[in-house]
Amino acid sequence: MTQTILRLNHKGEGVTDAGTAIPRVLPDEVIEDGRIVTPSTDRVSAPCRHFKSCGGCAMQHANDDFVADWKTDVIRLGLSARRIEADIRPILTSPAQSRRRATLHGRRTKKGAMVGFFGRGSDALIEIPDCKLLDPKLIAAFPVLEELTIAAASRKSTVGLAVTLSENGLDIDILDAMELKPQGILEMSALVERHKLARLSWDGEAVATREPAIQTFGAGKVSPPPGAFLQATAHGQGILSNCVTEALGDAKQVVDLFAGCGTFTLPAAEKAEVWALEGDESLIAAMDAGWRMATGLKKVTGETRDLFRRPLLPHELRKTDAVIIDPPRAGAEAQSIELAQSDVKRIAAVSCNPISFARDAEILIKGGYTLDWVQPVDQFRWSSHVELAAQFTKA
């Protein structure tokens, strides 16, 4: 049976003329019995030898220009579905081997343990010693992760291994692990010292810390709690932070919504007083500690608040010059409705979901805001994910 690929869907899968979704194909390619008989001129050899078996990447079969254009079009189409036109800047893509955080999986074997990503759509664990996505320091840690898997996994279970590079070493959180006994805690403490890890956590609870797991946000240094959100690459964080700074302009009073542990709060505090709101108390505490240890920053006030249930209201924004808003993938519909009714002059928006961003952008535009520009950012190289920053202004 011969099929022609018409386009890619939001997952990066090819959609045929019959509506079938096929992974790892490109528009205009002709497929016959699962074999590509007419390849696209945009097709390239995957740079990673694990690509065919590993489920970590989806788009290594396409050249960089194609992927950049496709991800930009995902944003453009999301906006156009809401009848929104905007100045979309050229996408900025993080380099290969720059991912500083990843959730791998570990499984015990007869000879020890194996660590890697699951195969696409399966529970087959694929080892990835030559991964072109992860920072080499993460790959170098695989022997440590194997050792931890032996300690944390039962014979039949698989554990998650959330690994993050910090300034003082690796920050590792073991997920879905067996219960750690008192003797095990002593053994894990020795392992942390032996391998010079920054911190080791067990299902989100720190069990051994050698040094604070420091991340730098502007002039501030923060030790986030285990499992806290962090931008995937330092490159991407820098781009998004610069975009936020540009969108804030010369604002002196800033509100940061969904502030996390201060990714954008602390850089903004170099020029403005910031009121930072976040639903997780531990993130606010980490940000506050980082602010208090920093020098040269203006006042930062942290508040724990569920912005989905209690969005900030227009009267609470009366003295605010600019707002930063970086919600999770679901977006911030309720908060956008309240923002649209405010008199705040500038909004710096960050989003990891072009669809929810477009919905919230429509709300703001109907409330009198102008979408000045959108900056696509590709931190998740070779995946179907794309992020963005944007500037809204109100006259």
ABEGO torsion letter per residue (X at the ends): XBBBBABBBAAGBBBBAAGBBBBGBBBGBBBBGGBBABBBAABBBBABAAAAABAABAAAABBAAAAAAAAAAAAAAAAAAAGBBBBBBBBBBBBBGABABBBBBBBBBAAEBBBEBBBBGBABBBBBAABAABBAAAAAAAAAAAAAAAAABBAABBBBBBBBBBAAEBBBBBBGBBBBBAAAAAAAAAAAAAAGBABBBBGGBBABBABBBBBBBEABBBBBBBGBBBBABAAAAAAAAAAAAAAAEABABBBBBGAEAGAAAAAAAAABBBBBBBABAAAAAAAAAAAAABBGBBBBBBBBBBAAABBBBAAAAAABABBBBBBBAAEBAAAAAAAAABABABBBBBBABAAAAAAAAAAAAAAGBBBABBBBBBABBGBABBBBBBBBBBX
